[in-house]
């Protein structure tokens, strides 16, 4: 297990990031990625639930303050014991909150690949993005 922190800033248009994310998942064909039903249902939990044994969980988020146009992304990957595999955060250039969410997911997928997390449950709070990636 490697504990590390990654920082990245990649200014990319939202549609390009969605396409790249889908391509990264497709090319990573040995991986089994699962979108949590809790993400899709938009449920809010006060507690983090670990994935099933043998799985990892990627929780990601992007946020934007429209008043100041400051944007940040972050995420964390943990194993079934709740142990940290990797965490990442970055200030990015984004025009919308959706773009911030997209880039947060994209960076999470990259971190899963880099850290050899093959069986991953993905959780995020952006229903539009989750539905787009599922399709």
Chimera marker file (.cmm) of the C-alpha trace (Angstrom):
<marker_set name="trace">
<marker id="1" x="0.000" y="0.000" z="0.000" r="1" g="1" b="0" radius="0.5"/>
<marker id="2" x="1.293" y="3.440" z="-0.911" r="1" g="1" b="0" radius="0.5"/>
<marker id="3" x="0.200" y="6.565" z="0.882" r="1" g="1" b="0" radius="0.5"/>
<marker id="4" x="0.795" y="9.564" z="-1.286" r="1" g="1" b="0" radius="0.5"/>
<marker id="5" x="-0.656" y="12.891" z="-2.247" r="1" g="1" b="0" radius="0.5"/>
<marker id="6" x="-0.972" y="14.009" z="-5.835" r="1" g="1" b="0" radius="0.5"/>
<marker id="7" x="-1.492" y="17.539" z="-7.072" r="1" g="1" b="0" radius="0.5"/>
<marker id="8" x="-2.474" y="18.302" z="-10.628" r="1" g="1" b="0" radius="0.5"/>
<marker id="9" x="-4.039" y="21.066" z="-12.633" r="1" g="1" b="0" radius="0.5"/>
<marker id="10" x="-5.155" y="20.274" z="-16.154" r="1" g="1" b="0" radius="0.5"/>
<marker id="11" x="-7.269" y="22.962" z="-17.839" r="1" g="1" b="0" radius="0.5"/>
<marker id="12" x="-9.444" y="20.969" z="-20.239" r="1" g="1" b="0" radius="0.5"/>
<marker id="13" x="-12.890" y="21.658" z="-21.657" r="1" g="1" b="0" radius="0.5"/>
<marker id="14" x="-15.660" y="19.689" z="-19.876" r="1" g="1" b="0" radius="0.5"/>
<marker id="15" x="-16.720" y="17.611" z="-22.890" r="1" g="1" b="0" radius="0.5"/>
<marker id="16" x="-13.082" y="16.716" z="-23.564" r="1" g="1" b="0" radius="0.5"/>
<marker id="17" x="-12.631" y="15.599" z="-19.945" r="1" g="1" b="0" radius="0.5"/>
<marker id="18" x="-15.789" y="13.461" z="-20.091" r="1" g="1" b="0" radius="0.5"/>
<marker id="19" x="-14.530" y="11.883" z="-23.313" r="1" g="1" b="0" radius="0.5"/>
<marker id="20" x="-11.073" y="11.308" z="-21.834" r="1" g="1" b="0" radius="0.5"/>
<marker id="21" x="-12.579" y="9.821" z="-18.674" r="1" g="1" b="0" radius="0.5"/>
<marker id="22" x="-14.748" y="7.417" z="-20.675" r="1" g="1" b="0" radius="0.5"/>
<marker id="23" x="-11.746" y="6.479" z="-22.830" r="1" g="1" b="0" radius="0.5"/>
<marker id="24" x="-9.554" y="5.923" z="-19.753" r="1" g="1" b="0" radius="0.5"/>
<marker id="25" x="-12.185" y="3.596" z="-18.295" r="1" g="1" b="0" radius="0.5"/>
<marker id="26" x="-12.598" y="1.768" z="-21.618" r="1" g="1" b="0" radius="0.5"/>
<marker id="27" x="-8.834" y="1.340" z="-22.116" r="1" g="1" b="0" radius="0.5"/>
<marker id="28" x="-8.530" y="0.123" z="-18.569" r="1" g="1" b="0" radius="0.5"/>
<marker id="29" x="-10.598" y="-2.909" z="-19.521" r="1" g="1" b="0" radius="0.5"/>
<marker id="30" x="-9.211" y="-5.171" z="-16.805" r="1" g="1" b="0" radius="0.5"/>
<marker id="31" x="-10.658" y="-2.829" z="-14.200" r="1" g="1" b="0" radius="0.5"/>
<marker id="32" x="-14.088" y="-3.248" z="-12.717" r="1" g="1" b="0" radius="0.5"/>
<marker id="33" x="-15.479" y="0.177" z="-11.913" r="1" g="1" b="0" radius="0.5"/>
<marker id="34" x="-18.780" y="0.479" z="-10.130" r="1" g="1" b="0" radius="0.5"/>
<marker id="35" x="-20.823" y="3.621" z="-9.700" r="1" g="1" b="0" radius="0.5"/>
<marker id="36" x="-22.333" y="3.533" z="-6.249" r="1" g="1" b="0" radius="0.5"/>
<marker id="37" x="-26.115" y="3.454" z="-6.222" r="1" g="1" b="0" radius="0.5"/>
<marker id="38" x="-25.926" y="5.969" z="-3.380" r="1" g="1" b="0" radius="0.5"/>
<marker id="39" x="-24.288" y="8.433" z="-5.764" r="1" g="1" b="0" radius="0.5"/>
<marker id="40" x="-26.959" y="7.933" z="-8.374" r="1" g="1" b="0" radius="0.5"/>
<marker id="41" x="-29.778" y="8.258" z="-5.887" r="1" g="1" b="0" radius="0.5"/>
<marker id="42" x="-28.233" y="11.471" z="-4.569" r="1" g="1" b="0" radius="0.5"/>
<marker id="43" x="-28.312" y="10.193" z="-1.002" r="1" g="1" b="0" radius="0.5"/>
<marker id="44" x="-26.375" y="12.081" z="1.606" r="1" g="1" b="0" radius="0.5"/>
<marker id="45" x="-24.636" y="10.052" z="4.299" r="1" g="1" b="0" radius="0.5"/>
<marker id="46" x="-23.216" y="11.293" z="7.557" r="1" g="1" b="0" radius="0.5"/>
<marker id="47" x="-20.885" y="8.322" z="7.618" r="1" g="1" b="0" radius="0.5"/>
<marker id="48" x="-18.475" y="6.851" z="5.094" r="1" g="1" b="0" radius="0.5"/>
<marker id="49" x="-19.086" y="3.176" z="4.333" r="1" g="1" b="0" radius="0.5"/>
<marker id="50" x="-16.127" y="1.023" z="3.249" r="1" g="1" b="0" radius="0.5"/>
<marker id="51" x="-16.323" y="-1.038" z="0.075" r="1" g="1" b="0" radius="0.5"/>
<marker id="52" x="-16.622" y="-4.810" z="0.055" r="1" g="1" b="0" radius="0.5"/>
<marker id="53" x="-13.400" y="-6.737" z="0.711" r="1" g="1" b="0" radius="0.5"/>
<marker id="54" x="-11.159" y="-6.707" z="-2.366" r="1" g="1" b="0" radius="0.5"/>
<marker id="55" x="-12.563" y="-3.397" z="-3.613" r="1" g="1" b="0" radius="0.5"/>
<marker id="56" x="-11.420" y="0.197" z="-3.388" r="1" g="1" b="0" radius="0.5"/>
<marker id="57" x="-13.597" y="3.271" z="-3.093" r="1" g="1" b="0" radius="0.5"/>
<marker id="58" x="-12.970" y="6.555" z="-4.885" r="1" g="1" b="0" radius="0.5"/>
<marker id="59" x="-14.779" y="9.544" z="-3.389" r="1" g="1" b="0" radius="0.5"/>
<marker id="60" x="-14.364" y="12.708" z="-5.438" r="1" g="1" b="0" radius="0.5"/>
<marker id="61" x="-15.672" y="16.264" z="-5.430" r="1" g="1" b="0" radius="0.5"/>
<marker id="62" x="-15.250" y="19.520" z="-7.267" r="1" g="1" b="0" radius="0.5"/>
<marker id="63" x="-16.365" y="22.915" z="-6.071" r="1" g="1" b="0" radius="0.5"/>
<marker id="64" x="-16.527" y="26.427" z="-7.408" r="1" g="1" b="0" radius="0.5"/>
<marker id="65" x="-17.223" y="29.779" z="-5.807" r="1" g="1" b="0" radius="0.5"/>
<marker id="66" x="-19.006" y="31.768" z="-8.536" r="1" g="1" b="0" radius="0.5"/>
<marker id="67" x="-18.363" y="35.049" z="-6.712" r="1" g="1" b="0" radius="0.5"/>
<marker id="68" x="-14.586" y="34.684" z="-6.770" r="1" g="1" b="0" radius="0.5"/>
<marker id="69" x="-14.341" y="32.118" z="-9.596" r="1" g="1" b="0" radius="0.5"/>
<marker id="70" x="-12.048" y="30.027" z="-7.377" r="1" g="1" b="0" radius="0.5"/>
<marker id="71" x="-12.275" y="26.321" z="-8.116" r="1" g="1" b="0" radius="0.5"/>
<marker id="72" x="-10.897" y="23.254" z="-6.430" r="1" g="1" b="0" radius="0.5"/>
<marker id="73" x="-11.017" y="19.509" z="-6.810" r="1" g="1" b="0" radius="0.5"/>
<marker id="74" x="-10.148" y="16.628" z="-4.583" r="1" g="1" b="0" radius="0.5"/>
<marker id="75" x="-10.629" y="12.995" z="-3.921" r="1" g="1" b="0" radius="0.5"/>
<marker id="76" x="-9.563" y="10.050" z="-1.857" r="1" g="1" b="0" radius="0.5"/>
<marker id="77" x="-9.118" y="6.362" z="-2.558" r="1" g="1" b="0" radius="0.5"/>
<marker id="78" x="-9.396" y="3.904" z="0.322" r="1" g="1" b="0" radius="0.5"/>
<marker id="79" x="-9.338" y="0.126" z="0.582" r="1" g="1" b="0" radius="0.5"/>
<marker id="80" x="-11.927" y="-2.107" z="2.270" r="1" g="1" b="0" radius="0.5"/>
<marker id="81" x="-10.297" y="-1.464" z="5.652" r="1" g="1" b="0" radius="0.5"/>
<marker id="82" x="-10.685" y="2.283" z="5.193" r="1" g="1" b="0" radius="0.5"/>
<marker id="83" x="-6.930" y="2.711" z="4.786" r="1" g="1" b="0" radius="0.5"/>
<marker id="84" x="-5.742" y="5.597" z="2.641" r="1" g="1" b="0" radius="0.5"/>
<marker id="85" x="-4.333" y="4.589" z="-0.727" r="1" g="1" b="0" radius="0.5"/>
<marker id="86" x="-4.050" y="8.070" z="-2.205" r="1" g="1" b="0" radius="0.5"/>
<marker id="87" x="-5.550" y="11.525" z="-1.757" r="1" g="1" b="0" radius="0.5"/>
<marker id="88" x="-5.403" y="14.334" z="-4.256" r="1" g="1" b="0" radius="0.5"/>
<marker id="89" x="-6.343" y="17.985" z="-4.337" r="1" g="1" b="0" radius="0.5"/>
<marker id="90" x="-5.764" y="20.900" z="-6.653" r="1" g="1" b="0" radius="0.5"/>
<marker id="91" x="-6.819" y="24.400" z="-7.560" r="1" g="1" b="0" radius="0.5"/>
<marker id="92" x="-7.886" y="24.367" z="-11.190" r="1" g="1" b="0" radius="0.5"/>
<marker id="93" x="-9.185" y="26.648" z="-13.889" r="1" g="1" b="0" radius="0.5"/>
<marker id="94" x="-12.833" y="25.859" z="-14.580" r="1" g="1" b="0" radius="0.5"/>
<marker id="95" x="-15.739" y="27.840" z="-15.945" r="1" g="1" b="0" radius="0.5"/>
<marker id="96" x="-18.527" y="25.893" z="-14.198" r="1" g="1" b="0" radius="0.5"/>
<marker id="97" x="-19.035" y="23.713" z="-11.128" r="1" g="1" b="0" radius="0.5"/>
<marker id="98" x="-19.751" y="20.789" z="-13.483" r="1" g="1" b="0" radius="0.5"/>
<marker id="99" x="-16.328" y="21.173" z="-15.063" r="1" g="1" b="0" radius="0.5"/>
<marker id="100" x="-14.774" y="21.045" z="-11.581" r="1" g="1" b="0" radius="0.5"/>
<marker id="101" x="-16.662" y="17.799" z="-10.833" r="1" g="1" b="0" radius="0.5"/>
<marker id="102" x="-15.564" y="16.315" z="-14.161" r="1" g="1" b="0" radius="0.5"/>
<marker id="103" x="-11.921" y="17.120" z="-13.534" r="1" g="1" b="0" radius="0.5"/>
<marker id="104" x="-12.147" y="15.725" z="-9.978" r="1" g="1" b="0" radius="0.5"/>
<marker id="105" x="-13.433" y="12.409" z="-11.376" r="1" g="1" b="0" radius="0.5"/>
<marker id="106" x="-10.854" y="12.378" z="-14.165" r="1" g="1" b="0" radius="0.5"/>
<marker id="107" x="-7.991" y="12.865" z="-11.706" r="1" g="1" b="0" radius="0.5"/>
<marker id="108" x="-9.485" y="10.128" z="-9.513" r="1" g="1" b="0" radius="0.5"/>
<marker id="109" x="-9.520" y="7.662" z="-12.412" r="1" g="1" b="0" radius="0.5"/>
<marker id="110" x="-5.895" y="8.534" z="-13.173" r="1" g="1" b="0" radius="0.5"/>
<marker id="111" x="-4.968" y="7.944" z="-9.511" r="1" g="1" b="0" radius="0.5"/>
<marker id="112" x="-6.768" y="4.572" z="-9.540" r="1" g="1" b="0" radius="0.5"/>
<marker id="113" x="-4.724" y="3.546" z="-12.569" r="1" g="1" b="0" radius="0.5"/>
<marker id="114" x="-1.431" y="4.798" z="-11.117" r="1" g="1" b="0" radius="0.5"/>
<marker id="115" x="-2.063" y="3.022" z="-7.803" r="1" g="1" b="0" radius="0.5"/>
<marker id="116" x="-3.258" y="-0.230" z="-9.435" r="1" g="1" b="0" radius="0.5"/>
<marker id="117" x="-6.710" y="-0.031" z="-7.852" r="1" g="1" b="0" radius="0.5"/>
<marker id="118" x="-8.599" y="-2.347" z="-10.213" r="1" g="1" b="0" radius="0.5"/>
<marker id="119" x="-11.934" y="-2.976" z="-8.525" r="1" g="1" b="0" radius="0.5"/>
<marker id="120" x="-13.227" y="0.486" z="-7.698" r="1" g="1" b="0" radius="0.5"/>
<marker id="121" x="-16.523" y="1.849" z="-6.458" r="1" g="1" b="0" radius="0.5"/>
<marker id="122" x="-16.901" y="5.479" z="-7.487" r="1" g="1" b="0" radius="0.5"/>
<marker id="123" x="-18.891" y="7.909" z="-5.363" r="1" g="1" b="0" radius="0.5"/>
<marker id="124" x="-19.599" y="11.529" z="-6.131" r="1" g="1" b="0" radius="0.5"/>
<marker id="125" x="-22.398" y="13.997" z="-5.581" r="1" g="1" b="0" radius="0.5"/>
<marker id="126" x="-22.881" y="15.238" z="-9.151" r="1" g="1" b="0" radius="0.5"/>
<marker id="127" x="-25.823" y="13.286" z="-10.576" r="1" g="1" b="0" radius="0.5"/>
<marker id="128" x="-25.420" y="14.743" z="-14.093" r="1" g="1" b="0" radius="0.5"/>
<marker id="129" x="-21.811" y="13.535" z="-14.264" r="1" g="1" b="0" radius="0.5"/>
<marker id="130" x="-22.533" y="10.123" z="-12.729" r="1" g="1" b="0" radius="0.5"/>
<marker id="131" x="-25.355" y="9.497" z="-15.220" r="1" g="1" b="0" radius="0.5"/>
<marker id="132" x="-23.186" y="10.656" z="-18.150" r="1" g="1" b="0" radius="0.5"/>
<marker id="133" x="-20.310" y="8.342" z="-17.238" r="1" g="1" b="0" radius="0.5"/>
<marker id="134" x="-22.672" y="5.405" z="-16.628" r="1" g="1" b="0" radius="0.5"/>
<marker id="135" x="-24.079" y="5.794" z="-20.141" r="1" g="1" b="0" radius="0.5"/>
<link id1="1" id2="2" r="1" g="1" b="0" radius="0.2"/>
<link id1="2" id2="3" r="1" g="1" b="0" radius="0.2"/>
<link id1="3" id2="4" r="1" g="1" b="0" radius="0.2"/>
<link id1="4" id2="5" r="1" g="1" b="0" radius="0.2"/>
<link id1="5" id2="6" r="1" g="1" b="0" radius="0.2"/>
<link id1="6" id2="7" r="1" g="1" b="0" radius="0.2"/>
<link id1="7" id2="8" r="1" g="1" b="0" radius="0.2"/>
<link id1="8" id2="9" r="1" g="1" b="0" radius="0.2"/>
<link id1="9" id2="10" r="1" g="1" b="0" radius="0.2"/>
<link id1="10" id2="11" r="1" g="1" b="0" radius="0.2"/>
<link id1="11" id2="12" r="1" g="1" b="0" radius="0.2"/>
<link id1="12" id2="13" r="1" g="1" b="0" radius="0.2"/>
<link id1="13" id2="14" r="1" g="1" b="0" radius="0.2"/>
<link id1="14" id2="15" r="1" g="1" b="0" radius="0.2"/>
<link id1="15" id2="16" r="1" g="1" b="0" radius="0.2"/>
<link id1="16" id2="17" r="1" g="1" b="0" radius="0.2"/>
<link id1="17" id2="18" r="1" g="1" b="0" radius="0.2"/>
<link id1="18" id2="19" r="1" g="1" b="0" radius="0.2"/>
<link id1="19" id2="20" r="1" g="1" b="0" radius="0.2"/>
<link id1="20" id2="21" r="1" g="1" b="0" radius="0.2"/>
<link id1="21" id2="22" r="1" g="1" b="0" radius="0.2"/>
<link id1="22" id2="23" r="1" g="1" b="0" radius="0.2"/>
<link id1="23" id2="24" r="1" g="1" b="0" radius="0.2"/>
<link id1="24" id2="25" r="1" g="1" b="0" radius="0.2"/>
<link id1="25" id2="26" r="1" g="1" b="0" radius="0.2"/>
<link id1="26" id2="27" r="1" g="1" b="0" radius="0.2"/>
<link id1="27" id2="28" r="1" g="1" b="0" radius="0.2"/>
<link id1="28" id2="29" r="1" g="1" b="0" radius="0.2"/>
<link id1="29" id2="30" r="1" g="1" b="0" radius="0.2"/>
<link id1="30" id2="31" r="1" g="1" b="0" radius="0.2"/>
<link id1="31" id2="32" r="1" g="1" b="0" radius="0.2"/>
<link id1="32" id2="33" r="1" g="1" b="0" radius="0.2"/>
<link id1="33" id2="34" r="1" g="1" b="0" radius="0.2"/>
<link id1="34" id2="35" r="1" g="1" b="0" radius="0.2"/>
<link id1="35" id2="36" r="1" g="1" b="0" radius="0.2"/>
<link id1="36" id2="37" r="1" g="1" b="0" radius="0.2"/>
<link id1="37" id2="38" r="1" g="1" b="0" radius="0.2"/>
<link id1="38" id2="39" r="1" g="1" b="0" radius="0.2"/>
<link id1="39" id2="40" r="1" g="1" b="0" radius="0.2"/>
<link id1="40" id2="41" r="1" g="1" b="0" radius="0.2"/>
<link id1="41" id2="42" r="1" g="1" b="0" radius="0.2"/>
<link id1="42" id2="43" r="1" g="1" b="0" radius="0.2"/>
<link id1="43" id2="44" r="1" g="1" b="0" radius="0.2"/>
<link id1="44" id2="45" r="1" g="1" b="0" radius="0.2"/>
<link id1="45" id2="46" r="1" g="1" b="0" radius="0.2"/>
<link id1="46" id2="47" r="1" g="1" b="0" radius="0.2"/>
<link id1="47" id2="48" r="1" g="1" b="0" radius="0.2"/>
<link id1="48" id2="49" r="1" g="1" b="0" radius="0.2"/>
<link id1="49" id2="50" r="1" g="1" b="0" radius="0.2"/>
<link id1="50" id2="51" r="1" g="1" b="0" radius="0.2"/>
<link id1="51" id2="52" r="1" g="1" b="0" radius="0.2"/>
<link id1="52" id2="53" r="1" g="1" b="0" radius="0.2"/>
<link id1="53" id2="54" r="1" g="1" b="0" radius="0.2"/>
<link id1="54" id2="55" r="1" g="1" b="0" radius="0.2"/>
<link id1="55" id2="56" r="1" g="1" b="0" radius="0.2"/>
<link id1="56" id2="57" r="1" g="1" b="0" radius="0.2"/>
<link id1="57" id2="58" r="1" g="1" b="0" radius="0.2"/>
<link id1="58" id2="59" r="1" g="1" b="0" radius="0.2"/>
<link id1="59" id2="60" r="1" g="1" b="0" radius="0.2"/>
<link id1="60" id2="61" r="1" g="1" b="0" radius="0.2"/>
<link id1="61" id2="62" r="1" g="1" b="0" radius="0.2"/>
<link id1="62" id2="63" r="1" g="1" b="0" radius="0.2"/>
<link id1="63" id2="64" r="1" g="1" b="0" radius="0.2"/>
<link id1="64" id2="65" r="1" g="1" b="0" radius="0.2"/>
<link id1="65" id2="66" r="1" g="1" b="0" radius="0.2"/>
<link id1="66" id2="67" r="1" g="1" b="0" radius="0.2"/>
<link id1="67" id2="68" r="1" g="1" b="0" radius="0.2"/>
<link id1="68" id2="69" r="1" g="1" b="0" radius="0.2"/>
<link id1="69" id2="70" r="1" g="1" b="0" radius="0.2"/>
<link id1="70" id2="71" r="1" g="1" b="0" radius="0.2"/>
<link id1="71" id2="72" r="1" g="1" b="0" radius="0.2"/>
<link id1="72" id2="73" r="1" g="1" b="0" radius="0.2"/>
<link id1="73" id2="74" r="1" g="1" b="0" radius="0.2"/>
<link id1="74" id2="75" r="1" g="1" b="0" radius="0.2"/>
<link id1="75" id2="76" r="1" g="1" b="0" radius="0.2"/>
<link id1="76" id2="77" r="1" g="1" b="0" radius="0.2"/>
<link id1="77" id2="78" r="1" g="1" b="0" radius="0.2"/>
<link id1="78" id2="79" r="1" g="1" b="0" radius="0.2"/>
<link id1="79" id2="80" r="1" g="1" b="0" radius="0.2"/>
<link id1="80" id2="81" r="1" g="1" b="0" radius="0.2"/>
<link id1="81" id2="82" r="1" g="1" b="0" radius="0.2"/>
<link id1="82" id2="83" r="1" g="1" b="0" radius="0.2"/>
<link id1="83" id2="84" r="1" g="1" b="0" radius="0.2"/>
<link id1="84" id2="85" r="1" g="1" b="0" radius="0.2"/>
<link id1="85" id2="86" r="1" g="1" b="0" radius="0.2"/>
<link id1="86" id2="87" r="1" g="1" b="0" radius="0.2"/>
<link id1="87" id2="88" r="1" g="1" b="0" radius="0.2"/>
<link id1="88" id2="89" r="1" g="1" b="0" radius="0.2"/>
<link id1="89" id2="90" r="1" g="1" b="0" radius="0.2"/>
<link id1="90" id2="91" r="1" g="1" b="0" radius="0.2"/>
<link id1="91" id2="92" r="1" g="1" b="0" radius="0.2"/>
<link id1="92" id2="93" r="1" g="1" b="0" radius="0.2"/>
<link id1="93" id2="94" r="1" g="1" b="0" radius="0.2"/>
<link id1="94" id2="95" r="1" g="1" b="0" radius="0.2"/>
<link id1="95" id2="96" r="1" g="1" b="0" radius="0.2"/>
<link id1="96" id2="97" r="1" g="1" b="0" radius="0.2"/>
<link id1="97" id2="98" r="1" g="1" b="0" radius="0.2"/>
<link id1="98" id2="99" r="1" g="1" b="0" radius="0.2"/>
<link id1="99" id2="100" r="1" g="1" b="0" radius="0.2"/>
<link id1="100" id2="101" r="1" g="1" b="0" radius="0.2"/>
<link id1="101" id2="102" r="1" g="1" b="0" radius="0.2"/>
<link id1="102" id2="103" r="1" g="1" b="0" radius="0.2"/>
<link id1="103" id2="104" r="1" g="1" b="0" radius="0.2"/>
<link id1="104" id2="105" r="1" g="1" b="0" radius="0.2"/>
<link id1="105" id2="106" r="1" g="1" b="0" radius="0.2"/>
<link id1="106" id2="107" r="1" g="1" b="0" radius="0.2"/>
<link id1="107" id2="108" r="1" g="1" b="0" radius="0.2"/>
<link id1="108" id2="109" r="1" g="1" b="0" radius="0.2"/>
<link id1="109" id2="110" r="1" g="1" b="0" radius="0.2"/>
<link id1="110" id2="111" r="1" g="1" b="0" radius="0.2"/>
<link id1="111" id2="112" r="1" g="1" b="0" radius="0.2"/>
<link id1="112" id2="113" r="1" g="1" b="0" radius="0.2"/>
<link id1="113" id2="114" r="1" g="1" b="0" radius="0.2"/>
<link id1="114" id2="115" r="1" g="1" b="0" radius="0.2"/>
<link id1="115" id2="116" r="1" g="1" b="0" radius="0.2"/>
<link id1="116" id2="117" r="1" g="1" b="0" radius="0.2"/>
<link id1="117" id2="118" r="1" g="1" b="0" radius="0.2"/>
<link id1="118" id2="119" r="1" g="1" b="0" radius="0.2"/>
<link id1="119" id2="120" r="1" g="1" b="0" radius="0.2"/>
<link id1="120" id2="121" r="1" g="1" b="0" radius="0.2"/>
<link id1="121" id2="122" r="1" g="1" b="0" radius="0.2"/>
<link id1="122" id2="123" r="1" g="1" b="0" radius="0.2"/>
<link id1="123" id2="124" r="1" g="1" b="0" radius="0.2"/>
<link id1="124" id2="125" r="1" g="1" b="0" radius="0.2"/>
<link id1="125" id2="126" r="1" g="1" b="0" radius="0.2"/>
<link id1="126" id2="127" r="1" g="1" b="0" radius="0.2"/>
<link id1="127" id2="128" r="1" g="1" b="0" radius="0.2"/>
<link id1="128" id2="129" r="1" g="1" b="0" radius="0.2"/>
<link id1="129" id2="130" r="1" g="1" b="0" radius="0.2"/>
<link id1="130" id2="131" r="1" g="1" b="0" radius="0.2"/>
<link id1="131" id2="132" r="1" g="1" b="0" radius="0.2"/>
<link id1="132" id2="133" r="1" g="1" b="0" radius="0.2"/>
<link id1="133" id2="134" r="1" g="1" b="0" radius="0.2"/>
<link id1="134" id2="135" r="1" g="1" b="0" radius="0.2"/>
</marker_set>
